[in-house]
């Protein structure tokens, strides 16, 4: 009865759902080449832009991450790289640790696809650390496995994501590029 009388909490869940639908749509568009997914991602981006005008604090990082995924999907790689960076910084600035982790992970997948292995690894390590700090240990372990699957002879340093070097790389595995990783 309380849920029916006050629909505001349900609205916030719906908005977050649209955000994740947008992320999944752009990923599926890259994976399948089907423009229907691009249209769905664009619709999610337009929706989140409206909410961002009302509350930049809550929605800016989401819009920026959707912009990054859209740019990646459209092959505008320079723009995508800029959007991943600003999305991550926005999530960090606005204290959305879990969305900072997601931004780092998706940036890691982007850089892996572009064969920018140092940046990919840096992003994955930052994602791992954010998920771990947030308490999402199962997700952190999945990101750690992603690192181990794609970078040989490397352990995640405990102190800093800056204190590493890529010893050797395997090419991106099919598993690493699977869109389901961030869900």
BALOBA-1460 file (C-alpha; in Angstrom, 3 decimals):
// residues 183
<rec num="1" residu="x" x="0.000" y="0.000" z="0.000"/>
<rec num="2" residu="x" x="2.821" y="2.403" z="0.855"/>
<rec num="3" residu="x" x="4.489" y="1.762" z="-2.517"/>
<rec num="4" residu="x" x="1.284" y="2.544" z="-4.381"/>
<rec num="5" residu="x" x="0.695" y="5.760" z="-2.465"/>
<rec num="6" residu="x" x="4.188" y="7.147" z="-2.949"/>
<rec num="7" residu="x" x="5.656" y="6.502" z="-6.393"/>
<rec num="8" residu="x" x="8.768" y="8.677" z="-5.990"/>
<rec num="9" residu="x" x="11.072" y="5.787" z="-4.901"/>
<rec num="10" residu="x" x="9.900" y="3.763" z="-7.876"/>
<rec num="11" residu="x" x="10.714" y="6.664" z="-10.214"/>
<rec num="12" residu="x" x="14.361" y="6.693" z="-9.126"/>
<rec num="13" residu="x" x="14.606" y="2.943" z="-9.766"/>
<rec num="14" residu="x" x="13.091" y="3.465" z="-13.214"/>
<rec num="15" residu="x" x="15.620" y="6.200" z="-14.055"/>
<rec num="16" residu="x" x="18.548" y="4.005" z="-13.030"/>
<rec num="17" residu="x" x="17.036" y="1.181" z="-15.078"/>
<rec num="18" residu="x" x="16.956" y="3.427" z="-18.136"/>
<rec num="19" residu="x" x="20.647" y="4.221" z="-17.560"/>
<rec num="20" residu="x" x="21.572" y="0.522" z="-17.551"/>
<rec num="21" residu="x" x="19.330" y="-0.104" z="-20.550"/>
<rec num="22" residu="x" x="21.279" y="2.586" z="-22.409"/>
<rec num="23" residu="x" x="24.618" y="1.004" z="-21.519"/>
<rec num="24" residu="x" x="23.424" y="-2.425" z="-22.605"/>
<rec num="25" residu="x" x="21.902" y="-1.024" z="-25.806"/>
<rec num="26" residu="x" x="25.104" y="0.616" z="-27.001"/>
<rec num="27" residu="x" x="27.069" y="-2.510" z="-26.170"/>
<rec num="28" residu="x" x="24.614" y="-4.693" z="-28.074"/>
<rec num="29" residu="x" x="24.744" y="-2.272" z="-31.005"/>
<rec num="30" residu="x" x="28.531" y="-2.772" z="-31.208"/>
<rec num="31" residu="x" x="28.168" y="-6.492" z="-30.817"/>
<rec num="32" residu="x" x="25.381" y="-7.049" z="-33.363"/>
<rec num="33" residu="x" x="25.590" y="-4.050" z="-35.695"/>
<rec num="34" residu="x" x="21.827" y="-3.642" z="-35.286"/>
<rec num="35" residu="x" x="20.820" y="0.042" z="-35.434"/>
<rec num="36" residu="x" x="17.751" y="-0.697" z="-33.299"/>
<rec num="37" residu="x" x="20.074" y="-0.889" z="-30.314"/>
<rec num="38" residu="x" x="21.619" y="2.482" z="-31.177"/>
<rec num="39" residu="x" x="18.130" y="4.008" z="-31.239"/>
<rec num="40" residu="x" x="17.358" y="2.546" z="-27.829"/>
<rec num="41" residu="x" x="20.668" y="3.826" z="-26.450"/>
<rec num="42" residu="x" x="19.966" y="7.282" z="-27.895"/>
<rec num="43" residu="x" x="16.517" y="7.298" z="-26.285"/>
<rec num="44" residu="x" x="18.064" y="6.456" z="-22.913"/>
<rec num="45" residu="x" x="20.665" y="9.197" z="-23.391"/>
<rec num="46" residu="x" x="17.974" y="11.795" z="-24.213"/>
<rec num="47" residu="x" x="15.990" y="10.728" z="-21.146"/>
<rec num="48" residu="x" x="19.006" y="11.010" z="-18.842"/>
<rec num="49" residu="x" x="19.971" y="14.399" z="-20.301"/>
<rec num="50" residu="x" x="16.571" y="15.724" z="-19.201"/>
<rec num="51" residu="x" x="17.128" y="14.482" z="-15.682"/>
<rec num="52" residu="x" x="20.666" y="15.867" z="-15.686"/>
<rec num="53" residu="x" x="19.253" y="19.351" z="-16.279"/>
<rec num="54" residu="x" x="17.228" y="18.929" z="-13.081"/>
<rec num="55" residu="x" x="20.015" y="17.408" z="-11.005"/>
<rec num="56" residu="x" x="23.492" y="17.582" z="-12.480"/>
<rec num="57" residu="x" x="24.894" y="16.111" z="-9.276"/>
<rec num="58" residu="x" x="22.961" y="12.859" z="-9.668"/>
<rec num="59" residu="x" x="22.955" y="12.411" z="-13.427"/>
<rec num="60" residu="x" x="25.972" y="14.109" z="-15.020"/>
<rec num="61" residu="x" x="28.247" y="11.063" z="-14.772"/>
<rec num="62" residu="x" x="25.540" y="8.810" z="-16.209"/>
<rec num="63" residu="x" x="25.036" y="11.084" z="-19.221"/>
<rec num="64" residu="x" x="28.791" y="11.288" z="-19.788"/>
<rec num="65" residu="x" x="29.180" y="7.505" z="-19.634"/>
<rec num="66" residu="x" x="26.329" y="7.029" z="-22.102"/>
<rec num="67" residu="x" x="28.016" y="9.620" z="-24.350"/>
<rec num="68" residu="x" x="31.243" y="7.601" z="-24.118"/>
<rec num="69" residu="x" x="29.475" y="4.393" z="-25.059"/>
<rec num="70" residu="x" x="27.647" y="6.116" z="-27.915"/>
<rec num="71" residu="x" x="30.892" y="7.612" z="-29.251"/>
<rec num="72" residu="x" x="32.594" y="4.212" z="-29.016"/>
<rec num="73" residu="x" x="29.680" y="2.637" z="-30.856"/>
<rec num="74" residu="x" x="29.836" y="5.265" z="-33.615"/>
<rec num="75" residu="x" x="33.592" y="4.880" z="-33.980"/>
<rec num="76" residu="x" x="34.399" y="8.364" z="-32.678"/>
<rec num="77" residu="x" x="37.248" y="7.034" z="-30.562"/>
<rec num="78" residu="x" x="38.830" y="10.363" z="-29.539"/>
<rec num="79" residu="x" x="35.485" y="11.598" z="-28.230"/>
<rec num="80" residu="x" x="34.829" y="8.283" z="-26.513"/>
<rec num="81" residu="x" x="38.151" y="8.491" z="-24.687"/>
<rec num="82" residu="x" x="37.359" y="12.027" z="-23.470"/>
<rec num="83" residu="x" x="33.888" y="11.022" z="-22.324"/>
<rec num="84" residu="x" x="35.163" y="7.987" z="-20.395"/>
<rec num="85" residu="x" x="37.617" y="10.227" z="-18.551"/>
<rec num="86" residu="x" x="35.054" y="12.910" z="-17.720"/>
<rec num="87" residu="x" x="32.426" y="10.326" z="-16.731"/>
<rec num="88" residu="x" x="34.866" y="8.737" z="-14.307"/>
<rec num="89" residu="x" x="35.901" y="12.093" z="-12.862"/>
<rec num="90" residu="x" x="32.253" y="13.144" z="-12.475"/>
<rec num="91" residu="x" x="31.312" y="9.922" z="-10.679"/>
<rec num="92" residu="x" x="34.299" y="10.382" z="-8.373"/>
<rec num="93" residu="x" x="33.551" y="14.058" z="-7.718"/>
<rec num="94" residu="x" x="29.900" y="13.305" z="-6.972"/>
<rec num="95" residu="x" x="30.764" y="10.357" z="-4.712"/>
<rec num="96" residu="x" x="29.137" y="7.606" z="-6.796"/>
<rec num="97" residu="x" x="31.785" y="4.977" z="-6.110"/>
<rec num="98" residu="x" x="29.890" y="2.144" z="-7.824"/>
<rec num="99" residu="x" x="29.391" y="4.234" z="-10.975"/>
<rec num="100" residu="x" x="33.033" y="5.270" z="-10.894"/>
<rec num="101" residu="x" x="33.834" y="1.538" z="-10.880"/>
<rec num="102" residu="x" x="31.540" y="0.930" z="-13.847"/>
<rec num="103" residu="x" x="33.084" y="3.865" z="-15.747"/>
<rec num="104" residu="x" x="36.570" y="2.499" z="-15.137"/>
<rec num="105" residu="x" x="35.521" y="-0.991" z="-16.243"/>
<rec num="106" residu="x" x="33.878" y="0.188" z="-19.456"/>
<rec num="107" residu="x" x="36.866" y="2.421" z="-20.175"/>
<rec num="108" residu="x" x="39.075" y="-0.635" z="-19.643"/>
<rec num="109" residu="x" x="37.066" y="-2.572" z="-22.216"/>
<rec num="110" residu="x" x="37.291" y="0.377" z="-24.615"/>
<rec num="111" residu="x" x="41.080" y="0.635" z="-24.236"/>
<rec num="112" residu="x" x="41.441" y="-3.141" z="-24.534"/>
<rec num="113" residu="x" x="39.526" y="-3.012" z="-27.812"/>
<rec num="114" residu="x" x="41.852" y="-0.224" z="-28.991"/>
<rec num="115" residu="x" x="44.925" y="-2.237" z="-27.923"/>
<rec num="116" residu="x" x="45.942" y="0.497" z="-25.472"/>
<rec num="117" residu="x" x="46.938" y="-2.066" z="-22.897"/>
<rec num="118" residu="x" x="48.486" y="0.237" z="-20.271"/>
<rec num="119" residu="x" x="45.331" y="2.367" z="-20.165"/>
<rec num="120" residu="x" x="43.131" y="-0.710" z="-20.194"/>
<rec num="121" residu="x" x="44.971" y="-2.252" z="-17.281"/>
<rec num="122" residu="x" x="44.968" y="1.016" z="-15.326"/>
<rec num="123" residu="x" x="41.214" y="1.311" z="-15.826"/>
<rec num="124" residu="x" x="40.547" y="-2.293" z="-14.796"/>
<rec num="125" residu="x" x="42.678" y="-1.941" z="-11.659"/>
<rec num="126" residu="x" x="40.836" y="1.233" z="-10.706"/>
<rec num="127" residu="x" x="37.522" y="-0.534" z="-11.319"/>
<rec num="128" residu="x" x="38.629" y="-3.443" z="-9.147"/>
<rec num="129" residu="x" x="39.617" y="-1.110" z="-6.331"/>
<rec num="130" residu="x" x="36.380" y="0.890" z="-6.488"/>
<rec num="131" residu="x" x="34.210" y="-2.230" z="-6.475"/>
<rec num="132" residu="x" x="36.236" y="-3.643" z="-3.581"/>
<rec num="133" residu="x" x="35.986" y="-0.392" z="-1.607"/>
<rec num="134" residu="x" x="32.248" y="-0.259" z="-2.276"/>
<rec num="135" residu="x" x="31.926" y="-3.785" z="-0.878"/>
<rec num="136" residu="x" x="31.007" y="-5.510" z="-4.138"/>
<rec num="137" residu="x" x="33.555" y="-8.282" z="-3.669"/>
<rec num="138" residu="x" x="31.995" y="-10.646" z="-6.220"/>
<rec num="139" residu="x" x="32.109" y="-7.945" z="-8.892"/>
<rec num="140" residu="x" x="35.667" y="-7.030" z="-7.878"/>
<rec num="141" residu="x" x="36.645" y="-10.693" z="-8.301"/>
<rec num="142" residu="x" x="35.067" y="-10.738" z="-11.759"/>
<rec num="143" residu="x" x="37.115" y="-7.669" z="-12.754"/>
<rec num="144" residu="x" x="40.215" y="-9.281" z="-11.266"/>
<rec num="145" residu="x" x="39.560" y="-12.379" z="-13.411"/>
<rec num="146" residu="x" x="39.170" y="-10.100" z="-16.420"/>
<rec num="147" residu="x" x="42.616" y="-8.677" z="-15.691"/>
<rec num="148" residu="x" x="44.140" y="-12.123" z="-15.271"/>
<rec num="149" residu="x" x="42.503" y="-13.332" z="-18.497"/>
<rec num="150" residu="x" x="44.000" y="-10.488" z="-20.510"/>
<rec num="151" residu="x" x="47.348" y="-9.677" z="-18.915"/>
<rec num="152" residu="x" x="49.910" y="-12.405" z="-18.320"/>
<rec num="153" residu="x" x="52.140" y="-12.525" z="-15.284"/>
<rec num="154" residu="x" x="50.468" y="-9.655" z="-13.490"/>
<rec num="155" residu="x" x="49.117" y="-9.335" z="-10.001"/>
<rec num="156" residu="x" x="47.101" y="-6.359" z="-8.870"/>
<rec num="157" residu="x" x="49.303" y="-4.125" z="-6.708"/>
<rec num="158" residu="x" x="47.866" y="-3.365" z="-3.292"/>
<rec num="159" residu="x" x="49.036" y="0.244" z="-3.035"/>
<rec num="160" residu="x" x="48.380" y="2.083" z="-6.282"/>
<rec num="161" residu="x" x="47.096" y="1.641" z="-9.807"/>
<rec num="162" residu="x" x="50.035" y="3.744" z="-10.941"/>
<rec num="163" residu="x" x="52.711" y="1.282" z="-9.801"/>
<rec num="164" residu="x" x="52.480" y="-1.345" z="-12.488"/>
<rec num="165" residu="x" x="53.786" y="-2.196" z="-15.876"/>
<rec num="166" residu="x" x="52.389" y="-4.564" z="-18.444"/>
<rec num="167" residu="x" x="54.681" y="-7.568" z="-18.582"/>
<rec num="168" residu="x" x="52.998" y="-9.154" z="-21.569"/>
<rec num="169" residu="x" x="49.562" y="-9.073" z="-23.049"/>
<rec num="170" residu="x" x="47.300" y="-11.575" z="-24.565"/>
<rec num="171" residu="x" x="44.927" y="-10.156" z="-27.125"/>
<rec num="172" residu="x" x="41.432" y="-9.425" z="-25.952"/>
<rec num="173" residu="x" x="39.584" y="-12.617" z="-25.269"/>
<rec num="174" residu="x" x="36.033" y="-13.235" z="-26.395"/>
<rec num="175" residu="x" x="35.048" y="-13.240" z="-22.723"/>
<rec num="176" residu="x" x="36.604" y="-9.835" z="-22.129"/>
<rec num="177" residu="x" x="34.668" y="-8.231" z="-24.927"/>
<rec num="178" residu="x" x="31.383" y="-9.824" z="-23.931"/>
<rec num="179" residu="x" x="28.875" y="-7.110" z="-23.155"/>
<rec num="180" residu="x" x="27.543" y="-8.982" z="-20.149"/>
<rec num="181" residu="x" x="30.592" y="-8.179" z="-18.051"/>
<rec num="182" residu="x" x="29.302" y="-4.930" z="-16.627"/>
<rec num="183" residu="x" x="25.811" y="-6.090" z="-15.792"/>
